Amino acid sequence: MTAQARTGAASGLNVADVSVAYRRDEVVVRDATFGVPRGDVVALLGPSGCGKSTLLRAIAGLEPLTSGVVSWAGEDLVGVPPHRREFGLVFQDGQLFTHRSVGENIAYGLRVKRWPRADRDARVAELLELVGLGGFTNRPVTELSGGQRQRVALARALAPSPRLLLLDEPLSALDRELRDRLAVDLADLLRKTATTAILVTHDESEAETIADRVLRMSDGRVAG
């Protein structure tokens, strides 16, 4: 791994010597160091319990760091709350608002940012086409299949054009055939939208399909 790839690029994410511990005697992530330049997709690959989801949550600001630095474009993010980091998050179950329609789910972040109604509607329509759900704007999310729900979750996370998209096992709850198909679609979507992203997965083929670079995790440590 080159020095630039190891320490990050000034224009993207830099994770430097990051450790996370739930208790003093329970270190979950140990001295993680890597970078994600703008436009790159990096996978954190490893078995359950290796610390990859904890590291992702630490980057998002959802877990405090024991030591180390997380920065974006040279700006130290330690102490910056999650909602101000401008990062998007997609989890395994999508975490959609079941009382809202597909369009209302996708537009949620845009409403928070006070986008005008016409701009919100145009952005929702654009993203539904990108994720292969054109015409689903008014569909109740309770009527969607598992794969469709994850597509909506991706569209919702992408709607505000996040600086970084964090994907925590987004396809792991799906059956193998659908998972393989959506992995290809997700890779295409991330590149069409020039999205900088980190994917957490335990599936090697998924990591290779979606990511530009795969970092392996074992016992809380990151290796190239």
N, CA and C atoms as a LAMMPS dump frame, in Angstrom:
ITEM: TIMESTEP
0
ITEM: NUMBER OF ATOMS
672
ITEM: BOX BOUNDS ff ff ff
-5.0000000000000000e+02 5.0000000000000000e+02
-5.0000000000000000e+02 5.0000000000000000e+02
-5.0000000000000000e+02 5.0000000000000000e+02
ITEM: ATOMS id mol type element x y z
1 1 1 N 0.85 -1.188 0
2 1 2 C 0 0 0
3 1 3 C 0.885 1.238 0
4 2 1 N 0.568 2.216 -0.863
5 2 2 C 1.352 3.432 -0.916
6 2 3 C 1.098 4.278 0.322
7 3 1 N 2.014 5.232 0.568
8 3 2 C 1.842 6.111 1.726
9 3 3 C 0.56 6.909 1.616
10 4 1 N 0.217 7.358 0.385
11 4 2 C -0.996 8.144 0.21
12 4 3 C -2.226 7.305 0.488
13 5 1 N -2.249 6.063 -0.015
14 5 2 C -3.4 5.192 0.212
15 5 3 C -3.537 4.841 1.676
16 6 1 N -2.392 4.759 2.354
17 6 2 C -2.421 4.36 3.765
18 6 3 C -2.918 5.489 4.664
19 7 1 N -2.489 6.713 4.382
20 7 2 C -2.833 7.824 5.258
21 7 3 C -3.985 8.665 4.729
22 8 1 N -4.429 8.406 3.485
23 8 2 C -5.567 9.135 2.955
24 8 3 C -5.135 10.28 2.078
25 9 1 N -6.112 10.835 1.375
26 9 2 C -5.855 11.983 0.525
27 9 3 C -6.46 13.215 1.175
28 10 1 N -5.832 14.372 0.921
29 10 2 C -6.317 15.604 1.538
30 10 3 C -7.753 15.901 1.144
31 11 1 N -8.181 15.373 -0.008
32 11 2 C -9.524 15.684 -0.5
33 11 3 C -10.588 14.7 -0.019
34 12 1 N -10.213 13.708 0.769
35 12 2 C -11.183 12.705 1.187
36 12 3 C -11.092 12.372 2.662
37 13 1 N -11.416 11.103 2.972
38 13 2 C -11.425 10.643 4.366
39 13 3 C -10.05 10.157 4.782
40 14 1 N -9.674 10.493 6.006
41 14 2 C -8.444 9.978 6.585
42 14 3 C -8.744 9.398 7.961
43 15 1 N -8.39 8.134 8.155
44 15 2 C -8.517 7.459 9.452
45 15 3 C -7.094 7.167 9.915
46 16 1 N -6.7 7.755 11.03
47 16 2 C -5.303 7.652 11.474
48 16 3 C -5.207 7.13 12.899
49 17 1 N -4.652 5.921 13.043
50 17 2 C -4.37 5.327 14.356
51 17 3 C -5.607 5.289 15.256
52 18 1 N -6.75 4.937 14.668
53 18 2 C -8.013 4.944 15.412
54 18 3 C -8.191 3.648 16.207
55 19 1 N -8.481 3.816 17.479
56 19 2 C -8.837 2.69 18.345
57 19 3 C -10.171 3 19.007
58 20 1 N -10.965 1.937 19.23
59 20 2 C -12.261 2.065 19.887
60 20 3 C -12.354 0.962 20.929
61 21 1 N -12.755 1.321 22.141
62 21 2 C -12.904 0.336 23.216
63 21 3 C -14.225 0.577 23.927
64 22 1 N -14.964 -0.493 24.178
65 22 2 C -16.206 -0.374 24.942
66 22 3 C -15.915 -0.268 26.441
67 23 1 N -14.87 -0.965 26.848
68 23 2 C -14.353 -0.854 28.21
69 23 3 C -12.834 -0.851 28.112
70 24 1 N -12.193 -0.491 29.173
71 24 2 C -10.728 -0.412 29.13
72 24 3 C -10.095 -1.731 28.701
73 25 1 N -10.721 -2.85 29.079
74 25 2 C -10.151 -4.163 28.76
75 25 3 C -10.805 -4.799 27.532
76 26 1 N -11.596 -4.023 26.78
77 26 2 C -12.278 -4.573 25.603
78 26 3 C -12.051 -3.66 24.399
79 27 1 N -10.87 -3.752 23.809
80 27 2 C -10.531 -2.956 22.633
81 27 3 C -11.096 -3.658 21.409
82 28 1 N -11.965 -2.967 20.68
83 28 2 C -12.658 -3.565 19.536
84 28 3 C -11.963 -3.219 18.218
85 29 1 N -11.438 -2.004 18.128
86 29 2 C -10.678 -1.566 16.952
87 29 3 C -9.315 -1.095 17.433
88 30 1 N -8.26 -1.555 16.735
89 30 2 C -6.891 -1.269 17.185
90 30 3 C -6.088 -0.551 16.094
91 31 1 N -5.781 0.715 16.342
92 31 2 C -4.831 1.475 15.511
93 31 3 C -5.149 1.401 14.013
94 32 1 N -6.414 1.573 13.66
95 32 2 C -6.814 1.519 12.246
96 32 3 C -6.318 2.758 11.512
97 33 1 N -5.673 2.535 10.367
98 33 2 C -5.151 3.632 9.553
99 33 3 C -5.401 3.32 8.08
100 34 1 N -6.162 4.187 7.428
101 34 2 C -6.373 4.063 5.977
102 34 3 C -7.019 5.348 5.475
103 35 1 N -7.007 5.516 4.162
104 35 2 C -7.615 6.692 3.558
105 35 3 C -8.567 6.307 2.449
106 36 1 N -9.525 7.172 2.187
107 36 2 C -10.471 6.981 1.083
108 36 3 C -10.53 8.284 0.29
109 37 1 N -9.812 8.375 -0.825
110 37 2 C -9.886 9.583 -1.647
111 37 3 C -11.294 9.79 -2.205
112 38 1 N -11.635 11.018 -2.523
113 38 2 C -12.948 11.315 -3.094
114 38 3 C -13.21 10.459 -4.328
115 39 1 N -14.407 9.913 -4.406
116 39 2 C -14.81 9.116 -5.561
117 39 3 C -14.464 7.646 -5.46
118 40 1 N -13.682 7.259 -4.455
119 40 2 C -13.307 5.854 -4.285
120 40 3 C -14.328 5.108 -3.425
121 41 1 N -14.421 3.806 -3.663
122 41 2 C -15.248 2.919 -2.842
123 41 3 C -14.324 1.887 -2.213
124 42 1 N -14.297 1.846 -0.885
125 42 2 C -13.431 0.927 -0.147
126 42 3 C -14.29 -0.039 0.656
127 43 1 N -13.928 -1.308 0.637
128 43 2 C -14.629 -2.318 1.425
129 43 3 C -13.801 -2.689 2.646
130 44 1 N -14.468 -2.789 3.799
131 44 2 C -13.876 -3.383 5.001
132 44 3 C -14.414 -4.798 5.09
133 45 1 N -13.567 -5.767 4.837
134 45 2 C -13.97 -7.162 4.74
135 45 3 C -13.446 -7.954 5.934
136 46 1 N -14.335 -8.712 6.559
137 46 2 C -13.888 -9.538 7.68
138 46 3 C -15.041 -10.29 8.298
139 47 1 N -14.752 -11.261 9.155
140 47 2 C -15.794 -12.074 9.786
141 47 3 C -16.561 -11.276 10.834
142 48 1 N -17.697 -11.806 11.244
143 48 2 C -18.485 -11.176 12.3
144 48 3 C -17.632 -11.048 13.568
145 49 1 N -17.735 -9.899 14.219
146 49 2 C -17.021 -9.683 15.471
147 49 3 C -15.61 -9.16 15.322
148 50 1 N -15.182 -8.856 14.092
149 50 2 C -13.797 -8.403 13.908
150 50 3 C -13.634 -6.908 14.142
151 51 1 N -14.746 -6.172 14.294
152 51 2 C -14.66 -4.747 14.573
153 51 3 C -15.009 -3.832 13.422
154 52 1 N -15.374 -4.394 12.276
155 52 2 C -15.593 -3.559 11.098
156 52 3 C -16.801 -2.631 11.238
157 53 1 N -17.912 -3.121 11.79
158 53 2 C -19.082 -2.25 11.979
159 53 3 C -18.827 -1.197 13.044
160 54 1 N -18.075 -1.553 14.078
161 54 2 C -17.714 -0.574 15.106
162 54 3 C -16.855 0.533 14.512
163 55 1 N -15.923 0.178 13.639
164 55 2 C -15.087 1.182 12.985
165 55 3 C -15.938 2.093 12.108
166 56 1 N -16.893 1.512 11.379
167 56 2 C -17.781 2.323 10.547
168 56 3 C -18.575 3.312 11.403
169 57 1 N -19.094 2.837 12.526
170 57 2 C -19.863 3.701 13.423
171 57 3 C -18.984 4.801 14.021
172 58 1 N -17.728 4.485 14.272
173 58 2 C -16.801 5.496 14.785
174 58 3 C -16.55 6.579 13.739
175 59 1 N -16.416 6.173 12.479
176 59 2 C -16.236 7.144 11.4
177 59 3 C -17.467 8.034 11.287
178 60 1 N -18.649 7.443 11.488
179 60 2 C -19.9 8.209 11.417
180 60 3 C -20.09 9.134 12.617
181 61 1 N -19.328 8.911 13.686
182 61 2 C -19.485 9.696 14.896
183 61 3 C -20.442 9.093 15.897
184 62 1 N -20.837 7.837 15.654
185 62 2 C -21.788 7.16 16.531
186 62 3 C -21.105 6.406 17.676
187 63 1 N -19.784 6.243 17.584
188 63 2 C -18.991 5.634 18.653
189 63 3 C -17.821 6.551 18.964
190 64 1 N -17.527 6.803 20.232
191 64 2 C -16.379 7.666 20.566
192 64 3 C -15.053 6.945 20.315
193 65 1 N -14.065 7.697 19.925
194 65 2 C -12.729 7.144 19.725
195 65 3 C -11.993 7.069 21.054
196 66 1 N -11.266 5.976 21.253
197 66 2 C -10.363 5.89 22.392
198 66 3 C -9.091 6.668 22.093
199 67 1 N -8.667 6.59 20.829
200 67 2 C -7.493 7.343 20.378
201 67 3 C -7.554 7.451 18.863
202 68 1 N -6.723 8.333 18.313
203 68 2 C -6.658 8.484 16.871
204 68 3 C -7.492 9.642 16.361
205 69 1 N -7.503 9.783 15.025
206 69 2 C -8.162 10.913 14.376
207 69 3 C -8.944 10.424 13.16
208 70 1 N -10.155 10.946 12.999
209 70 2 C -10.932 10.797 11.768
210 70 3 C -11.084 12.197 11.183
211 71 1 N -10.698 12.37 9.92
212 71 2 C -10.796 13.697 9.314
213 71 3 C -11.318 13.602 7.89
214 72 1 N -11.865 14.707 7.422
215 72 2 C -12.335 14.813 6.036
216 72 3 C -11.703 16.064 5.429
217 73 1 N -11.011 15.877 4.323
218 73 2 C -10.349 16.989 3.627
219 73 3 C -9.499 17.818 4.592
220 74 1 N -8.835 17.12 5.534
221 74 2 C -7.955 17.782 6.476
222 74 3 C -8.639 18.328 7.705
223 75 1 N -9.971 18.274 7.778
224 75 2 C -10.719 18.782 8.934
225 75 3 C -10.918 17.661 9.95
226 76 1 N -10.423 17.86 11.158
227 76 2 C -10.585 16.888 12.231
228 76 3 C -12.06 16.805 12.609
229 77 1 N -12.63 15.589 12.566
230 77 2 C -14.05 15.412 12.851
231 77 3 C -14.321 14.977 14.287
232 78 1 N -13.286 14.766 15.07
233 78 2 C -13.493 14.383 16.467
234 78 3 C -14.242 15.517 17.171
235 79 1 N -15.371 15.188 17.761
236 79 2 C -16.195 16.193 18.413
237 79 3 C -17.295 16.749 17.533
238 80 1 N -17.232 16.476 16.21
239 80 2 C -18.298 16.917 15.299
240 80 3 C -19.433 15.893 15.37
241 81 1 N -20.659 16.305 15.711
242 81 2 C -21.76 15.342 15.838
243 81 3 C -22.1 14.693 14.502
244 82 1 N -22.691 13.49 14.538
245 82 2 C -22.978 12.75 13.298
246 82 3 C -23.746 13.557 12.258
247 83 1 N -24.769 14.297 12.66
248 83 2 C -25.612 14.989 11.686
249 83 3 C -24.887 16.147 11.001
250 84 1 N -23.744 16.559 11.554
251 84 2 C -22.987 17.654 10.935
252 84 3 C -21.803 17.153 10.108
253 85 1 N -21.606 15.857 10.062
254 85 2 C -20.495 15.31 9.267
255 85 3 C -20.861 15.19 7.786
256 86 1 N -22.147 15.266 7.476
257 86 2 C -22.633 15.15 6.096
258 86 3 C -22.276 13.803 5.479
259 87 1 N -22.365 12.758 6.308
260 87 2 C -22.172 11.39 5.845
261 87 3 C -23.533 10.699 5.765
262 88 1 N -23.697 9.847 4.76
263 88 2 C -24.912 9.057 4.645
264 88 3 C -24.695 7.667 5.225
265 89 1 N -25.762 7.074 5.765
266 89 2 C -25.677 5.757 6.388
267 89 3 C -26.749 4.835 5.835
268 90 1 N -26.353 3.603 5.501
269 90 2 C -27.309 2.57 5.103
270 90 3 C -26.986 1.31 5.896
271 91 1 N -28.001 0.808 6.624
272 91 2 C -27.804 -0.372 7.453
273 91 3 C -28.433 -1.605 6.815
274 92 1 N -28.219 -2.744 7.437
275 92 2 C -28.701 -4.024 6.909
276 92 3 C -30.207 -4.04 6.678
277 93 1 N -30.979 -3.439 7.601
278 93 2 C -32.436 -3.5 7.485
279 93 3 C -33.043 -2.252 6.849
280 94 1 N -32.22 -1.333 6.386
281 94 2 C -32.723 -0.152 5.698
282 94 3 C -33.276 0.922 6.611
283 95 1 N -33.961 0.524 7.686
284 95 2 C -34.523 1.462 8.663
285 95 3 C -35.372 2.545 8.005
286 96 1 N -36.293 2.111 7.141
287 96 2 C -37.204 3.053 6.499
288 96 3 C -38.321 3.455 7.446
289 97 1 N -38.932 4.595 7.162
290 97 2 C -40.1 5.044 7.909
291 97 3 C -41.32 4.337 7.323
292 98 1 N -41.872 3.38 8.04
293 98 2 C -42.948 2.557 7.483
294 98 3 C -44.255 3.321 7.313
295 99 1 N -44.419 4.444 7.998
296 99 2 C -45.647 5.232 7.862
297 99 3 C -45.55 6.245 6.732
298 100 1 N -44.444 6.277 6.014
299 100 2 C -44.255 7.212 4.909
300 100 3 C -44.156 6.459 3.587
301 101 1 N -44.496 7.131 2.505
302 101 2 C -44.379 6.533 1.174
303 101 3 C -42.914 6.454 0.759
304 102 1 N -42.677 5.783 -0.366
305 102 2 C -41.322 5.696 -0.914
306 102 3 C -40.745 7.099 -1.131
307 103 1 N -41.514 7.954 -1.802
308 103 2 C -41.044 9.304 -2.089
309 103 3 C -40.78 10.106 -0.839
310 104 1 N -41.649 9.963 0.167
311 104 2 C -41.475 10.697 1.422
312 104 3 C -40.23 10.227 2.163
313 105 1 N -39.929 8.934 2.098
314 105 2 C -38.711 8.425 2.699
315 105 3 C -37.482 9.043 2.047
316 106 1 N -37.447 9.046 0.73
317 106 2 C -36.278 9.55 0.014
318 106 3 C -36.104 11.051 0.235
319 107 1 N -37.222 11.755 0.336
320 107 2 C -37.179 13.217 0.468
321 107 3 C -36.897 13.68 1.887
322 108 1 N -36.838 12.759 2.839
323 108 2 C -36.747 13.153 4.25
324 108 3 C -35.562 14.088 4.514
325 109 1 N -34.364 13.68 4.087
326 109 2 C -33.181 14.501 4.332
327 109 3 C -33.241 15.84 3.622
328 110 1 N -33.916 15.881 2.48
329 110 2 C -34.05 17.126 1.728
330 110 3 C -35.005 18.086 2.434
331 111 1 N -36.043 17.531 3.076
332 111 2 C -36.948 18.366 3.861
333 111 3 C -36.224 18.984 5.05
334 112 1 N -35.375 18.169 5.692
335 112 2 C -34.598 18.683 6.828
336 112 3 C -33.708 19.839 6.377
337 113 1 N -33.164 19.723 5.175
338 113 2 C -32.291 20.776 4.642
339 113 3 C -33.079 21.903 3.985
340 114 1 N -34.418 21.808 4.032
341 114 2 C -35.316 22.852 3.516
342 114 3 C -35.175 23.084 2.018
343 115 1 N -35.018 22.001 1.272
344 115 2 C -35.045 22.124 -0.182
345 115 3 C -36.45 22.547 -0.615
346 116 1 N -36.581 23.386 -1.643
347 116 2 C -37.903 23.717 -2.18
348 116 3 C -38.616 22.467 -2.694
349 117 1 N -39.946 22.47 -2.627
350 117 2 C -40.735 21.287 -2.989
351 117 3 C -40.414 20.797 -4.409
352 118 1 N -40.342 21.698 -5.367
353 118 2 C -40.085 21.28 -6.749
354 118 3 C -38.726 20.601 -6.877
355 119 1 N -37.715 21.122 -6.167
356 119 2 C -36.376 20.524 -6.217
357 119 3 C -36.37 19.148 -5.544
358 120 1 N -37.104 19.028 -4.43
359 120 2 C -37.211 17.724 -3.754
360 120 3 C -37.833 16.691 -4.683
361 121 1 N -38.937 17.073 -5.313
362 121 2 C -39.641 16.135 -6.19
363 121 3 C -38.754 15.694 -7.353
364 122 1 N -38.009 16.64 -7.905
365 122 2 C -37.121 16.305 -9.029
366 122 3 C -36.008 15.368 -8.583
367 123 1 N -35.443 15.613 -7.393
368 123 2 C -34.366 14.766 -6.879
369 123 3 C -34.877 13.359 -6.581
370 124 1 N -36.067 13.258 -5.996
371 124 2 C -36.663 11.946 -5.713
372 124 3 C -36.871 11.172 -7.007
373 125 1 N -37.43 11.826 -8.02
374 125 2 C -37.67 11.154 -9.305
375 125 3 C -36.362 10.694 -9.941
376 126 1 N -35.326 11.536 -9.859
377 126 2 C -34.015 11.189 -10.416
378 126 3 C -33.446 9.944 -9.744
379 127 1 N -33.519 9.91 -8.419
380 127 2 C -32.937 8.786 -7.684
381 127 3 C -33.744 7.509 -7.867
382 128 1 N -35.057 7.616 -7.955
383 128 2 C -35.863 6.416 -8.202
384 128 3 C -35.508 5.783 -9.547
385 129 1 N -35.242 6.603 -10.54
386 129 2 C -34.803 6.063 -11.83
387 129 3 C -33.445 5.39 -11.687
388 130 1 N -32.544 6.018 -10.934
389 130 2 C -31.197 5.475 -10.768
390 130 3 C -31.203 4.124 -10.062
391 131 1 N -32.114 3.946 -9.089
392 131 2 C -32.145 2.675 -8.353
393 131 3 C -33.142 1.684 -8.956
394 132 1 N -33.703 2.012 -10.116
395 132 2 C -34.576 1.075 -10.816
396 132 3 C -35.982 0.984 -10.265
397 133 1 N -36.46 2.069 -9.628
398 133 2 C -37.805 2.071 -9.057
399 133 3 C -38.615 3.262 -9.563
400 134 1 N -38.432 3.606 -10.822
401 134 2 C -39.196 4.699 -11.402
402 134 3 C -40.694 4.449 -11.274
403 135 1 N -41.436 5.478 -10.868
404 135 2 C -42.875 5.343 -10.703
405 135 3 C -43.323 4.868 -9.335
406 136 1 N -42.382 4.641 -8.427
407 136 2 C -42.72 4.122 -7.09
408 136 3 C -42.929 5.238 -6.061
409 137 1 N -42.968 6.477 -6.47
410 137 2 C -42.997 7.597 -5.523
411 137 3 C -44.061 7.467 -4.446
412 138 1 N -45.268 7.109 -4.833
413 138 2 C -46.385 7.078 -3.877
414 138 3 C -46.64 5.695 -3.292
415 139 1 N -45.772 4.736 -3.584
416 139 2 C -45.962 3.36 -3.102
417 139 3 C -45.671 3.292 -1.596
418 140 1 N -46.539 2.662 -0.807
419 140 2 C -46.218 2.462 0.618
420 140 3 C -45.003 1.544 0.753
421 141 1 N -44.088 1.859 1.651
422 141 2 C -42.891 1.028 1.788
423 141 3 C -43.234 -0.357 2.332
424 142 1 N -44.391 -0.491 2.988
425 142 2 C -44.803 -1.789 3.521
426 142 3 C -45.155 -2.782 2.42
427 143 1 N -45.316 -2.288 1.187
428 143 2 C -45.649 -3.16 0.057
429 143 3 C -44.42 -3.579 -0.742
430 144 1 N -43.245 -3.165 -0.307
431 144 2 C -42.024 -3.436 -1.063
432 144 3 C -41.384 -4.751 -0.644
433 145 1 N -40.661 -5.359 -1.577
434 145 2 C -39.849 -6.532 -1.261
435 145 3 C -38.591 -6.082 -0.528
436 146 1 N -37.839 -7.054 0.008
437 146 2 C -36.608 -6.723 0.713
438 146 3 C -35.616 -5.986 -0.166
439 147 1 N -35.472 -6.433 -1.4
440 147 2 C -34.546 -5.774 -2.315
441 147 3 C -34.983 -4.371 -2.664
442 148 1 N -36.292 -4.18 -2.847
443 148 2 C -36.806 -2.845 -3.149
444 148 3 C -36.614 -1.901 -1.969
445 149 1 N -36.794 -2.421 -0.756
446 149 2 C -36.601 -1.576 0.431
447 149 3 C -35.153 -1.097 0.532
448 150 1 N -34.206 -1.964 0.206
449 150 2 C -32.807 -1.548 0.271
450 150 3 C -32.483 -0.534 -0.809
451 151 1 N -33.133 -0.647 -1.96
452 151 2 C -32.937 0.356 -3.014
453 151 3 C -33.45 1.724 -2.551
454 152 1 N -34.587 1.713 -1.862
455 152 2 C -35.129 2.97 -1.33
456 152 3 C -34.196 3.539 -0.261
457 153 1 N -33.658 2.665 0.599
458 153 2 C -32.723 3.125 1.63
459 153 3 C -31.487 3.758 0.995
460 154 1 N -30.994 3.185 -0.086
461 154 2 C -29.847 3.753 -0.789
462 154 3 C -30.198 5.107 -1.382
463 155 1 N -31.369 5.181 -2.008
464 155 2 C -31.795 6.451 -2.601
465 155 3 C -31.947 7.528 -1.535
466 156 1 N -32.513 7.163 -0.371
467 156 2 C -32.678 8.138 0.707
468 156 3 C -31.316 8.645 1.201
469 157 1 N -30.341 7.735 1.329
470 157 2 C -29.016 8.14 1.8
471 157 3 C -28.295 9.02 0.782
472 158 1 N -28.536 8.766 -0.51
473 158 2 C -27.866 9.526 -1.561
474 158 3 C -28.528 10.866 -1.854
475 159 1 N -29.781 11.031 -1.455
476 159 2 C -30.55 12.217 -1.834
477 159 3 C -29.852 13.531 -1.502
478 160 1 N -29.311 13.703 -0.292
479 160 2 C -28.648 14.99 0.028
480 160 3 C -27.223 15.115 -0.505
481 161 1 N -26.798 14.17 -1.36
482 161 2 C -25.424 14.155 -1.883
483 161 3 C -24.395 14.178 -0.769
484 162 1 N -24.357 13.108 0.05
485 162 2 C -23.42 13.083 1.187
486 162 3 C -21.969 13.095 0.731
487 163 1 N -21.114 13.639 1.586
488 163 2 C -19.68 13.63 1.286
489 163 3 C -19.15 12.213 1.252
490 164 1 N -19.697 11.361 2.124
491 164 2 C -19.249 9.971 2.25
492 164 3 C -20.463 9.115 2.567
493 165 1 N -20.587 7.971 1.891
494 165 2 C -21.665 7.031 2.161
495 165 3 C -21.102 5.827 2.89
496 166 1 N -21.713 5.498 4.046
497 166 2 C -21.266 4.384 4.874
498 166 3 C -22.308 3.277 4.795
499 167 1 N -21.894 2.111 4.323
500 167 2 C -22.796 0.99 4.057
501 167 3 C -22.444 -0.174 4.967
502 168 1 N -23.331 -0.494 5.905
503 168 2 C -23.061 -1.549 6.876
504 168 3 C -23.847 -2.81 6.523
505 169 1 N -23.198 -3.742 5.828
506 169 2 C -23.824 -5.003 5.406
507 169 3 C -25.182 -4.756 4.74
508 170 1 N -25.258 -3.874 3.735
509 170 2 C -26.562 -3.48 3.201
510 170 3 C -27.312 -4.588 2.457
511 171 1 N -26.607 -5.645 2.05
512 171 2 C -27.251 -6.696 1.261
513 171 3 C -27.322 -8.032 1.99
514 172 1 N -26.831 -8.101 3.215
515 172 2 C -26.654 -9.393 3.875
516 172 3 C -27.96 -10.1 4.229
517 173 1 N -29.077 -9.364 4.305
518 173 2 C -30.354 -9.996 4.67
519 173 3 C -31.08 -10.578 3.466
520 174 1 N -30.505 -10.405 2.266
521 174 2 C -31.164 -10.845 1.037
522 174 3 C -30.67 -12.228 0.626
523 175 1 N -31.467 -12.916 -0.201
524 175 2 C -31.041 -14.234 -0.67
525 175 3 C -29.905 -14.079 -1.675
526 176 1 N -29.18 -15.156 -1.899
527 176 2 C -27.938 -15.115 -2.66
528 176 3 C -28.112 -14.536 -4.07
529 177 1 N -29.124 -14.988 -4.784
530 177 2 C -29.31 -14.531 -6.165
531 177 3 C -29.588 -13.031 -6.209
532 178 1 N -30.491 -12.56 -5.345
533 178 2 C -30.818 -11.141 -5.311
534 178 3 C -29.617 -10.331 -4.847
535 179 1 N -28.893 -10.864 -3.893
536 179 2 C -27.715 -10.177 -3.366
537 179 3 C -26.668 -9.957 -4.444
538 180 1 N -26.423 -10.981 -5.244
539 180 2 C -25.437 -10.861 -6.316
540 180 3 C -25.879 -9.82 -7.341
541 181 1 N -27.17 -9.81 -7.653
542 181 2 C -27.685 -8.858 -8.631
543 181 3 C -27.6 -7.424 -8.111
544 182 1 N -27.976 -7.244 -6.848
545 182 2 C -27.939 -5.898 -6.274
546 182 3 C -26.511 -5.402 -6.062
547 183 1 N -25.575 -6.309 -5.841
548 183 2 C -24.172 -5.9 -5.706
549 183 3 C -23.686 -5.235 -6.996
550 184 1 N -24.035 -5.82 -8.125
551 184 2 C -23.67 -5.233 -9.42
552 184 3 C -24.35 -3.882 -9.598
553 185 1 N -25.646 -3.818 -9.256
554 185 2 C -26.392 -2.57 -9.386
555 185 3 C -25.831 -1.487 -8.466
556 186 1 N -25.452 -1.875 -7.24
557 186 2 C -24.903 -0.914 -6.293
558 186 3 C -23.565 -0.368 -6.781
559 187 1 N -22.716 -1.238 -7.299
560 187 2 C -21.433 -0.787 -7.846
561 187 3 C -21.645 0.225 -8.96
562 188 1 N -22.607 -0.06 -9.833
563 188 2 C -22.915 0.844 -10.945
564 188 3 C -23.459 2.173 -10.42
565 189 1 N -24.342 2.11 -9.419
566 189 2 C -24.939 3.315 -8.854
567 189 3 C -23.89 4.216 -8.216
568 190 1 N -22.974 3.639 -7.448
569 190 2 C -21.948 4.433 -6.771
570 190 3 C -21.047 5.143 -7.778
571 191 1 N -20.769 4.5 -8.888
572 191 2 C -19.908 5.116 -9.888
573 191 3 C -20.663 6.155 -10.722
574 192 1 N -21.918 5.893 -11.011
575 192 2 C -22.71 6.883 -11.751
576 192 3 C -22.861 8.17 -10.968
577 193 1 N -22.966 8.052 -9.66
578 193 2 C -23.15 9.235 -8.806
579 193 3 C -21.837 9.759 -8.242
580 194 1 N -20.704 9.142 -8.623
581 194 2 C -19.368 9.55 -8.153
582 194 3 C -19.322 9.64 -6.627
583 195 1 N -19.924 8.634 -5.978
584 195 2 C -20.045 8.64 -4.525
585 195 3 C -18.817 8.025 -3.87
586 196 1 N -18.277 8.715 -2.883
587 196 2 C -17.215 8.176 -2.039
588 196 3 C -17.882 7.301 -0.983
589 197 1 N -17.414 6.07 -0.801
590 197 2 C -18.142 5.15 0.078
591 197 3 C -17.215 4.159 0.774
592 198 1 N -17.693 3.699 1.936
593 198 2 C -17.079 2.574 2.642
594 198 3 C -18.144 1.51 2.819
595 199 1 N -17.841 0.312 2.375
596 199 2 C -18.747 -0.836 2.487
597 199 3 C -18.21 -1.8 3.524
598 200 1 N -19.029 -2.14 4.517
599 200 2 C -18.698 -3.198 5.466
600 200 3 C -19.385 -4.475 5.018
601 201 1 N -18.621 -5.55 4.891
602 201 2 C -19.204 -6.82 4.457
603 201 3 C -18.343 -7.988 4.946
604 202 1 N -18.961 -9.167 5.061
605 202 2 C -18.197 -10.382 5.346
606 202 3 C -18.107 -11.257 4.094
607 203 1 N -18.647 -10.745 2.965
608 203 2 C -18.742 -11.513 1.726
609 203 3 C -17.666 -11.042 0.743
610 204 1 N -16.705 -11.917 0.454
611 204 2 C -15.575 -11.528 -0.39
612 204 3 C -15.999 -11.168 -1.806
613 205 1 N -16.915 -11.94 -2.401
614 205 2 C -17.341 -11.651 -3.774
615 205 3 C -18.074 -10.317 -3.839
616 206 1 N -18.845 -10.015 -2.81
617 206 2 C -19.548 -8.732 -2.742
618 206 3 C -18.545 -7.589 -2.662
619 207 1 N -17.541 -7.738 -1.823
620 207 2 C -16.506 -6.709 -1.694
621 207 3 C -15.792 -6.479 -3.019
622 208 1 N -15.432 -7.547 -3.702
623 208 2 C -14.711 -7.424 -4.97
624 208 3 C -15.582 -6.803 -6.048
625 209 1 N -16.891 -7.093 -6.027
626 209 2 C -17.801 -6.552 -7.029
627 209 3 C -18.015 -5.06 -6.849
628 210 1 N -18.183 -4.618 -5.6
629 210 2 C -18.592 -3.242 -5.33
630 210 3 C -17.421 -2.283 -5.167
631 211 1 N -16.346 -2.721 -4.522
632 211 2 C -15.289 -1.792 -4.101
633 211 3 C -14.148 -1.673 -5.109
634 212 1 N -13.503 -0.506 -5.068
635 212 2 C -12.268 -0.299 -5.827
636 212 3 C -11.083 -0.919 -5.088
637 213 1 N -11.192 -0.957 -3.754
638 213 2 C -10.099 -1.46 -2.925
639 213 3 C -10.688 -2.179 -1.726
640 214 1 N -10.099 -3.314 -1.36
641 214 2 C -10.586 -4.122 -0.241
642 214 3 C -9.552 -4.113 0.872
643 215 1 N -9.993 -3.728 2.075
644 215 2 C -9.156 -3.783 3.274
645 215 3 C -9.7 -4.888 4.168
646 216 1 N -8.843 -5.771 4.593
647 216 2 C -9.283 -6.889 5.43
648 216 3 C -9.118 -6.548 6.907
649 217 1 N -10.115 -6.97 7.701
650 217 2 C -10.059 -6.754 9.138
651 217 3 C -10.034 -8.082 9.866
652 218 1 N -9.238 -8.144 10.908
653 218 2 C -9.144 -9.33 11.74
654 218 3 C -8.753 -8.888 13.143
655 219 1 N -9.509 -9.328 14.142
656 219 2 C -9.21 -8.99 15.535
657 219 3 C -9.019 -7.502 15.761
658 220 1 N -9.861 -6.707 15.098
659 220 2 C -9.832 -5.266 15.295
660 220 3 C -8.789 -4.506 14.519
661 221 1 N -7.988 -5.221 13.73
662 221 2 C -6.924 -4.561 12.977
663 221 3 C -7.232 -4.545 11.48
664 222 1 N -6.81 -3.478 10.812
665 222 2 C -7.034 -3.305 9.377
666 222 3 C -5.74 -3.587 8.639
667 223 1 N -5.853 -4.406 7.588
668 223 2 C -4.724 -4.683 6.723
669 223 3 C -5.142 -4.435 5.279
670 224 1 N -4.195 -4.112 4.416
671 224 2 C -4.497 -3.876 3.022
672 224 3 C -4.792 -5.145 2.265
